[in-house]
């Protein structure tokens, strides 16, 4: 469960808004949903197909690669007969990783065959949490705590019906703050 602010981070909250842990958790969950990832350091494990010994990890920036398993495209005779049947533990030194964008380039297997696929376990995210994310979290907390939401189109008190203009609480200002932290797949 993400928490992008603490109760002491009052600098990111508009004046007059009471900060509470449930509001921080709700606003952080909205940010995770918008960005389609957690902003803080998180461990991921994924299989990536390789083309010309190149691939791309889904979540970046990469902090550390902890484990790599590889699968050769074919064995020493040109088929899978002498190749490993599945993924085998690989040495991390055969990888060249661009940590900023998650690009992976690797060498060949011990038998000289190219790799077809990698299974990579790695950590990704930002530490400390960037100020733009904290500001976005503060703006969301202000929206969640106010009873007059600018996204409300119609409210009926008799049967407790609320109709919204849009389906989320992300204003253009908040969307702009979170743009560089959204998950973008290269596949």
Secondary structure, DSSP 8 states (H G I E B T S, - for coil): ------TT-GGGS-TT----HHHHHHHHHHHHHHHTS-SS-EEEEEEEE-BTTEEE-SS-SEEEEEEEEEEESS-TTSSSSSS-SS-EE--GGGEEEETTTTEEEE---TTS--EEEEEEEEEES-SS--HHHHHHHHHHHHHHH-SS-TTEEEEETTTTEEEESSSS---HHHHHHHGGGS-----
